Amino acid sequence: MADMKYIKELLSTGTATEGSLLIPKKIYDTIIEEANKFLIPRSEAAMYFGPGQIPNSSVDVDLVTPNKMDVRSIAEGAEVFLDEPEYETFNLKPTKYGVAIRITRELLEDGKWNMLQHAIMMAGKRFAENENSLIISDALDNAGSTTSGGAAVTISNITESMYDLEENDYEPTSYLVGTEVLQDLRQIDTFAEADKYGNRDMMEKGFVGTLYGMNVLRASSNAGMTKTTSYVYDKNNAFVIAEKRPITIEKFEMPSFDMSGAVVTQRIKVRQLRANAISKITSS
């Protein structure tokens, strides 16, 4: 009984080293995940070519060249002018991306969670983030026009980029922003009015409001987006995605190393469809 009394005294003080060692601790057996990044949804692509639409290693995309056929007045009895549409073509050849994962049998047996399954899940996130980076670097950065802003993006910058699209007969449907540009917007009354915001579900998917009829979307600076850059674009004409092989997981065993693993791969290509349907805004 004396020993039990001593233990209770130690626990009640909460300061003695002996007391803290006697307090039972629970080891949390669920891993705390990293934050999900805000990514550009595939619904923003003008076109998506899946494996069934890419018969070989690549696919050709044919475009009508804008404003290349004219109708003219003709005098009575004169010959009708000859003219015809013009076309242009570009080729999309998907590039292979991949990662190999190897986990020892000991980790699989002794780990607090399924290490292989979790690694595959994390690989899936990295592939989505890679696609986001490709949309920015291989499509949106090839904008047909650029608006130079100052220390902060202004309404004037945004409307100038909208004008660049409209001058080429495209409709500004989307405005993609980085984190610093989003901070600039939040300090502009035109954007910050309460009725400019969507519901919470939409905001969790990267939608942060509307401005002049455009959906304002945010993209993470940890997934290819520059914090001080933003893009006004027509989602029906801005970029295309060709995916010859969707994200594919192939598990394997390595008995001689007593390991299990998986190879995760994807074949994908992103490209701008019409450069003049994109305008890039830069700020410092």
ABEGO torsion letter per residue (X at the ends): XAAAAAAAAAAAAGABAAAAAABBBBBBABBBBBBBBBBBBAAABABBBBAAABABABBBBBBBBBGABBBBBBBBGBBBBBBBBBBBBBBBBBBBBBBBBBBBAAAAAABABBAAAAAAAAAAAAAAAAAAAAAAAAAAAABABBBBBBABBBAAAAAAAAAAAAAAGBBBABBBBBAAAAAAAAABAAAABAAABBBAAAAAAGBAEBBGGBBBBBBBAAAGBBAABBBBBBAAAABBBBBABBBBBBBBBBAAAGBBBBBBBBBBBBBBABAAABBBBBBX
